[in-house]
Amino acid sequence: GAFTLDAAGNLYFTAGQLPPLTAATLTQITSVGGFNTISFTTTLGVNYQLYFATDAAGPWMPVSGATAWGDGTEQSLFDFSLEPTVFYRLESTY
């Protein structure tokens, strides 16, 4: 976006369009004794939140503290679960 100041001192903001979000690529999921590590690619400036469910249809719940700020590198988020089956999804937002 951009700000414009006119001669009368009025300040205007014109919203710019954000580029489309690029989906993160899951690069690895490992599980050792219920400690799950979910690794994925990130995009600079994008926020990531990990969600889990015990059924693929949901309901989906956020994994407490499992957030990341994209910096263009591969990152990992962690979850501890003793569920026999757990599904994960990664939400990305600006």
PyMOL commands that set and color helices and strands:
alter all, ss='L'
color gray80, all
select strands_A, chain A and resi 2-5+11-14+26-32+35-41+47-53+61-69+74-80+87-93
alter strands_A, ss='S'
color yellow, strands_A
deselect
rebuild
show_as cartoon
